[in-house]
């Protein structure tokens, strides 16, 4: 492997932070709404929560976890994703 290809594989800090937050919040969402992680991921994708999460992760990660989860759920609910 040459040095150039190793350098290209490294993520910039913003991308790394985004991936870290998304990989943290999806299991938290699953636990909060009593789902397993794959169910939570598919629910978020289906009802727009994942798009919202990846677009607004910077603002969401500065908020309290509870409020971030509520914001994500509100987006899903507005798109038809009601949970029991």
N, C-alpha and C positions, 0 to 999 in steps of 0.2 A: 504494500500500500504506500503510495507516495504522500508527501507532506500536504500537498494541495487538497487531496481528497479528505484527509483527516480534518483539515481546517474547515472545509465546507460542511462537515457533519455536525459541527458544534452549533448549538442554538444561541441566538442572542439572548440577553438577559430578559427582555420583555416577553419573548416567546417562552422561555423557560418558566418565568413567573406565571404566565397565563396557563401553561400546562399544569403547573403545580396547583394552582387554584382550582381549575376545572376538575382535576383528579382528586382534590380534597372535597369539593362541594357536592359532587354527584353521590358519593357514599353517605354524606351527611343528609342529603335530600332523601335518599332511600331510607335511612334510619328514621328520619322525622315523619315520614309518611308511610311507614311500615311496608316497605317494598324491598325486594332484593335489588342489588345494584344493576343487573341487566334490565329489569323491569323499569327502574327509575330512569335509566338512560333512554330506553325506548319511549317512555312516557314524555320525557323532556323533548326528544326529537319530534315526536308526533304533534305535540301541542305548542311548539315554538319556544319552549323554555331553554333548549340548548342553544338555539340561535341567539336568544336574548343574553344568555350567559356568556357566550363567546364574544358577543359584540360589546357588552357592558361589564366585562369581568373586572376592569380596573376600578370602577366605582363600587361594584359589589364587594370586592375584596377588602375595601376600606371600612365596610359596614360591619355591624354585629352579625354573627352567623345567623341568628334568628331572623333578622330583618332581611338579609340577603335571600334566605330560603323562602320567606314570605313573598318577597318581590318576584322571585322566579315562579312560585306557585300561582301568584296573581296573573302573570302573563299566560300561563297554561290554562287557568280557569277561564280567562277571557277568550281563549281559543277553543273552548269546549272541553277542557280537561278537568272535569269535576272529579274529586276523590270523595269517597265515602267517609 
